């Protein structure tokens, strides 16, 4: 059986996922016995194997850029993203308070509560840059998360 990290929480269901390193993580309600959790993981061994293979294939297809490539991507982002933001800001009639290039791995773009935009240098295709900058710029009209209800929908279509 596969080893796993167990996270107990106030919840009704169990879940199984892989972390970035391919380790299994089980989330389970407080009252569930360890034997039941072990059986749950054993029943999902095939899924774990397939998910790890898929994760490995993704890593091989998209290796981490070298320092030289990273510097080139950051330079490209610093050149291209301000133009994209200016373009979409003009169309939408919005003005962000700042623009920052980050090293985020999972979030391509975001907007702070103070309307400052952040974009990852990992964005590559220019079409993605355009659509991400327009969606992120659109969130400058949305109030900060702390002041809106959790069931609200932001202009990007993502739930907040």
SVG drawing of the C-alpha trace seen along z (x, -y; Angstrom):
<svg xmlns="http://www.w3.org/2000/svg" viewBox="-24 -55 45 57">
<polyline fill="none" stroke="black" stroke-width="0.4" points="0.0,0.0 1.1,-3.6 2.2,-5.8 0.2,-9.0 -0.1,-12.1 -3.3,-12.2 -5.1,-15.5 -8.0,-15.3 -10.6,-18.1 -14.2,-19.0 -15.6,-17.6 -18.1,-14.9 -16.2,-13.2 -12.7,-11.9 -10.5,-13.0 -7.3,-11.8 -4.9,-14.0 -1.3,-14.2 0.9,-17.1 3.5,-18.7 6.0,-15.9 3.7,-13.1 3.0,-12.2 -0.6,-11.1 -2.6,-13.3 -5.8,-12.1 -8.2,-14.4 -10.7,-12.7 -13.3,-13.6 -12.1,-13.4 -14.1,-10.3 -13.0,-8.0 -10.9,-5.0 -7.4,-4.5 -8.3,-1.1 -11.1,-2.6 -8.7,-5.3 -6.1,-2.6 -8.8,-0.7 -9.8,-3.9 -6.2,-4.5 -5.8,-0.8 -9.0,-1.0 -7.6,-4.0 -4.1,-2.6 -4.8,-2.5 -5.9,-6.1 -2.7,-7.1 -0.5,-5.3 -2.2,-6.9 -2.2,-10.4 1.6,-10.1 2.3,-9.0 0.3,-11.9 2.1,-14.3 5.5,-13.0 4.6,-13.2 3.6,-16.8 6.9,-17.6 8.9,-16.0 6.8,-17.9 7.2,-21.2 10.7,-21.3 11.7,-24.2 13.4,-26.9 17.1,-27.5 18.3,-30.7 19.0,-32.2 15.5,-31.2 13.9,-32.6 15.7,-35.9 14.5,-36.1 10.9,-35.3 11.0,-38.0 12.4,-40.6 9.6,-39.7 6.9,-39.9 8.3,-43.3 8.1,-44.5 4.8,-43.0 2.6,-43.0 2.5,-46.8 1.3,-47.2 -1.4,-44.6 -2.6,-46.2 -2.6,-49.7 -4.6,-48.4 -7.2,-46.6 -7.4,-49.4 -8.2,-51.8 -11.0,-49.6 -12.4,-48.9 -12.0,-52.4 -10.1,-51.1 -6.7,-52.1 -4.7,-49.6 -2.6,-51.2 0.4,-49.0 1.9,-46.1 4.2,-43.4 5.9,-40.5 6.0,-37.4 7.3,-33.8 3.9,-32.3 3.6,-28.7 -0.1,-28.2 -1.7,-31.6 -1.0,-33.4 -2.6,-36.7 -4.3,-38.3 -5.5,-41.7 -5.1,-42.9 -7.8,-44.7 -6.0,-47.9 -6.2,-47.3 -2.6,-46.3 -2.1,-43.7 0.3,-40.7 1.3,-38.5 3.6,-35.5 6.6,-35.6 5.7,-31.9 2.9,-33.1 4.2,-32.4 1.7,-32.5 0.8,-36.1 -2.9,-35.1 -2.9,-33.9 -1.2,-37.2 -4.0,-39.2 -6.9,-37.3 -5.3,-37.0 -4.5,-40.7 -8.1,-41.6 -9.6,-39.2 -7.3,-40.4 -7.9,-44.0 -11.6,-43.4 -11.2,-42.4 -10.2,-45.9 -13.9,-46.8 -14.5,-44.0 -14.3,-45.0 -11.7,-43.3 -12.5,-39.8 -13.1,-40.8 -16.0,-43.1 -17.9,-40.8 -19.9,-37.7 -18.4,-34.3 -21.2,-33.5 -20.4,-36.5 -19.1,-36.1 -16.3,-38.3 -16.3,-39.7 -13.7,-37.0 -16.3,-34.3 -14.5,-32.8 -16.3,-32.4 -14.9,-34.6"/>
</svg>
